Amino acid sequence: MEHRIAVLGIIVEKTDAVEKLNNVLHEYGRYIIGRMGIPYQRRNLNVISVVIDAPQDVISALSGKIGKLEGITAKTAYSNVISCDE
């Protein structure tokens, strides 16, 4: 199956949505290479980047689920490298 590398940029504006976000990320944990979160207390929000190695449809599903969460904005950037799962 063809895999792509992608970065999900996530902005959390409502802290009560964090638990739901973490549940979604846990559901896709086997595809996540790493994640970094930065609290921005001055603006009362959090910025999270998640690097994922997964099939295109999995990346789209994850991004879509995160984007539906209230108080959370997510955008995805894809690499041009496509690899086959061995």
VEXMARTI-735507 format. One record per residue: residue in one letter; residue number from 1; x, y, z of N, C-alpha, C in turn; chain. Coordinates in pm, whole numbers, plus 50000, padded with zeros to 5 digits. Example, Ala and Ser with C-alpha at 12.3 -4.5 7.8 and 13.67 -1.06 7.14 Angstrom:
REM residues 2
['a'; 1; [51319; 49431; 50780]; [51230; 49550; 50780]; [51320; 49670; 50780]; 'A'] ['s'; 2; [51285; 49775; 50708]; [51367; 49894; 50714]; [51290; 50003; 50787]; 'A'] 
This chain:
REM residues 86
['m'; 1; [50084; 49882; 50000]; [50000; 50000; 50000]; [50089; 50125; 50000]; 'A'] ['e'; 2; [50050; 50226; 49926]; [50130; 50348; 49916]; [50109; 50437; 50039]; 'A'] ['h'; 3; [50221; 50483; 50093]; [50220; 50572; 50209]; [50276; 50707; 50171]; 'A'] ['r'; 4; [50233; 50810; 50243]; [50288; 50945; 50229]; [50324; 50997; 50366]; 'A'] ['i'; 5; [50415; 51090; 50367]; [50450; 51161; 50490]; [50373; 51293; 50487]; 'A'] ['a'; 6; [50316; 51328; 50600]; [50241; 51453; 50610]; [50262; 51515; 50747]; 'A'] ['v'; 7; [50239; 51645; 50753]; [50243; 51718; 50879]; [50105; 51780; 50900]; 'A'] ['l'; 8; [50044; 51751; 51013]; [49918; 51813; 51049]; [49948; 51928; 51143]; 'A'] ['g'; 9; [49909; 52047; 51103]; [49921; 52164; 51190]; [49788; 52185; 51259]; 'A'] ['i'; 10; [49789; 52184; 51391]; [49665; 52189; 51469]; [49672; 52309; 51564]; 'A'] ['i'; 11; [49566; 52388; 51567]; [49555; 52497; 51663]; [49434; 52469; 51751]; 'A'] ['v'; 12; [49461; 52463; 51882]; [49356; 52436; 51980]; [49319; 52567; 52048]; 'A'] ['e'; 13; [49198; 52614; 52023]; [49151; 52739; 52081]; [49064; 52718; 52204]; 'A'] ['k'; 14; [49008; 52599; 52219]; [48925; 52565; 52335]; [48986; 52444; 52406]; 'A'] ['t'; 15; [49033; 52466; 52527]; [49103; 52359; 52598]; [49012; 52242; 52633]; 'A'] ['d'; 16; [48882; 52263; 52637]; [48793; 52151; 52667]; [48785; 52052; 52551]; 'A'] ['a'; 17; [48842; 52085; 52436]; [48844; 51993; 52322]; [48969; 51905; 52320]; 'A'] ['v'; 18; [49062; 51928; 52411]; [49189; 51855; 52410]; [49169; 51706; 52431]; 'A'] ['e'; 19; [49081; 51667; 52520]; [49058; 51525; 52545]; [49008; 51453; 52420]; 'A'] ['k'; 20; [48915; 51515; 52349]; [48864; 51456; 52225]; [48975; 51447; 52120]; 'A'] ['l'; 21; [49057; 51551; 52112]; [49169; 51551; 52018]; [49266; 51437; 52050]; 'A'] ['n'; 22; [49301; 51423; 52176]; [49393; 51316; 52215]; [49336; 51178; 52186]; 'A'] ['n'; 23; [49204; 51161; 52201]; [49141; 51033; 52168]; [49153; 51002; 52019]; 'A'] ['v'; 24; [49133; 51102; 51936]; [49146; 51082; 51790]; [49291; 51049; 51755]; 'A'] ['l'; 25; [49386; 51124; 51811]; [49528; 51097; 51783]; [49567; 50957; 51831]; 'A'] ['h'; 26; [49516; 50915; 51945]; [49546; 50781; 51996]; [49493; 50674; 51900]; 'A'] ['e'; 27; [49377; 50698; 51843]; [49316; 50604; 51748]; [49408; 50581; 51627]; 'A'] ['y'; 28; [49483; 50683; 51587]; [49573; 50675; 51470]; [49719; 50664; 51513]; 'A'] ['g'; 29; [49743; 50628; 51636]; [49878; 50625; 51692]; [49979; 50541; 51615]; 'A'] ['r'; 30; [49935; 50435; 51553]; [50030; 50348; 51483]; [50092; 50416; 51360]; 'A'] ['y'; 31; [50030; 50523; 51312]; [50081; 50595; 51196]; [50162; 50719; 51233]; 'A'] ['i'; 32; [50151; 50761; 51358]; [50216; 50886; 51400]; [50363; 50864; 51427]; 'A'] ['i'; 33; [50447; 50942; 51360]; [50593; 50936; 51380]; [50630; 51017; 51503]; 'A'] ['g'; 34; [50570; 51133; 51519]; [50598; 51216; 51635]; [50504; 51335; 51639]; 'A'] ['r'; 35; [50503; 51400; 51755]; [50420; 51518; 51770]; [50487; 51615; 51865]; 'A'] ['m'; 36; [50458; 51743; 51844]; [50515; 51847; 51929]; [50404; 51948; 51958]; 'A'] ['g'; 37; [50388; 51980; 52084]; [50288; 52077; 52123]; [50353; 52197; 52189]; 'A'] ['i'; 38; [50303; 52314; 52156]; [50356; 52437; 52212]; [50239; 52517; 52270]; 'A'] ['p'; 39; [50238; 52533; 52403]; [50134; 52619; 52461]; [50169; 52766; 52438]; 'A'] ['y'; 40; [50072; 52842; 52393]; [50093; 52985; 52371]; [50001; 53058; 52468]; 'A'] ['q'; 41; [50048; 53073; 52589]; [49966; 53125; 52697]; [49920; 53268; 52673]; 'A'] ['r'; 42; [50003; 53347; 52607]; [49968; 53487; 52579]; [49838; 53498; 52500]; 'A'] ['r'; 43; [49815; 53404; 52408]; [49694; 53404; 52326]; [49592; 53299; 52372]; 'A'] ['n'; 44; [49625; 53228; 52479]; [49537; 53126; 52536]; [49500; 53017; 52434]; 'A'] ['l'; 45; [49602; 52966; 52364]; [49581; 52856; 52271]; [49704; 52767; 52268]; 'A'] ['n'; 46; [49692; 52655; 52201]; [49801; 52559; 52185]; [49821; 52530; 52037]; 'A'] ['v'; 47; [49946; 52515; 51998]; [49981; 52480; 51861]; [50046; 52343; 51865]; 'A'] ['i'; 48; [49996; 52252; 51783]; [50047; 52115; 51780]; [50082; 52078; 51637]; 'A'] ['s'; 49; [50197; 52014; 51620]; [50231; 51957; 51489]; [50244; 51806; 51505]; 'A'] ['v'; 50; [50185; 51734; 51412]; [50186; 51588; 51414]; [50241; 51541; 51280]; 'A'] ['v'; 51; [50346; 51459; 51285]; [50404; 51401; 51163]; [50351; 51259; 51150]; 'A'] ['i'; 52; [50301; 51228; 51031]; [50235; 51099; 51010]; [50287; 51033; 50883]; 'A'] ['d'; 53; [50299; 50902; 50886]; [50338; 50820; 50771]; [50226; 50718; 50751]; 'A'] ['a'; 54; [50142; 50742; 50651]; [50021; 50660; 50636]; [49970; 50667; 50493]; 'A'] ['p'; 55; [49877; 50577; 50459]; [49810; 50587; 50329]; [49731; 50717; 50320]; 'A'] ['q'; 56; [49714; 50767; 50200]; [49644; 50893; 50176]; [49507; 50897; 50243]; 'A'] ['d'; 57; [49430; 50790; 50233]; [49295; 50790; 50290]; [49297; 50797; 50442]; 'A'] ['v'; 58; [49398; 50739; 50505]; [49410; 50745; 50651]; [49443; 50887; 50695]; 'A'] ['i'; 59; [49536; 50951; 50623]; [49571; 51090; 50655]; [49449; 51180; 50640]; 'A'] ['s'; 60; [49375; 51162; 50533]; [49255; 51244; 50510]; [49150; 51220; 50619]; 'A'] ['a'; 61; [49133; 51094; 50659]; [49035; 51062; 50763]; [49074; 51126; 50896]; 'A'] ['l'; 62; [49201; 51117; 50931]; [49249; 51178; 51055]; [49229; 51329; 51052]; 'A'] ['s'; 63; [49271; 51391; 50946]; [49257; 51536; 50932]; [49110; 51578; 50938]; 'A'] ['g'; 64; [49024; 51502; 50875]; [48881; 51533; 50876]; [48821; 51521; 51015]; 'A'] ['k'; 65; [48857; 51417; 51088]; [48805; 51399; 51224]; [48851; 51513; 51315]; 'A'] ['i'; 66; [48976; 51550; 51302]; [49028; 51659; 51385]; [48960; 51790; 51348]; 'A'] ['g'; 67; [48941; 51814; 51220]; [48879; 51938; 51173]; [48735; 51954; 51217]; 'A'] ['k'; 68; [48667; 51845; 51249]; [48528; 51851; 51293]; [48515; 51884; 51442]; 'A'] ['l'; 69; [48624; 51879; 51515]; [48618; 51907; 51658]; [48601; 52057; 51681]; 'A'] ['e'; 70; [48506; 52092; 51764]; [48480; 52234; 51792]; [48596; 52295; 51868]; 'A'] ['g'; 71; [48638; 52412; 51824]; [48747; 52483; 51890]; [48885; 52443; 51842]; 'A'] ['i'; 72; [48890; 52360; 51736]; [49017; 52313; 51682]; [49020; 52337; 51532]; 'A'] ['t'; 73; [49134; 52387; 51485]; [49156; 52408; 51342]; [49273; 52320; 51301]; 'A'] ['a'; 74; [49262; 52253; 51187]; [49370; 52166; 51140]; [49391; 52182; 50990]; 'A'] ['k'; 75; [49516; 52183; 50951]; [49555; 52185; 50810]; [49664; 52081; 50790]; 'A'] ['t'; 76; [49669; 52025; 50670]; [49765; 51919; 50641]; [49854; 51959; 50525]; 'A'] ['a'; 77; [49984; 51934; 50541]; [50081; 51954; 50434]; [50141; 51817; 50400]; 'A'] ['y'; 78; [50141; 51782; 50273]; [50188; 51651; 50228]; [50325; 51661; 50161]; 'A'] ['s'; 79; [50405; 51557; 50181]; [50530; 51547; 50106]; [50497; 51494; 49967]; 'A'] ['n'; 80; [50590; 51512; 49874]; [50574; 51456; 49741]; [50625; 51314; 49731]; 'A'] ['v'; 81; [50686; 51267; 49838]; [50743; 51131; 49839]; [50633; 51030; 49869]; 'A'] ['i'; 82; [50619; 50934; 49780]; [50523; 50824; 49800]; [50603; 50696; 49807]; 'A'] ['s'; 83; [50580; 50620; 49915]; [50653; 50495; 49932]; [50555; 50381; 49948]; 'A'] ['c'; 84; [50603; 50261; 49922]; [50521; 50143; 49938]; [50552; 50079; 50073]; 'A'] ['d'; 85; [50446; 50035; 50142]; [50462; 49968; 50270]; [50520; 49830; 50245]; 'A'] ['e'; 86; [50621; 49797; 50320]; [50687; 49667; 50299]; [50639; 49564; 50396]; 'A'] 
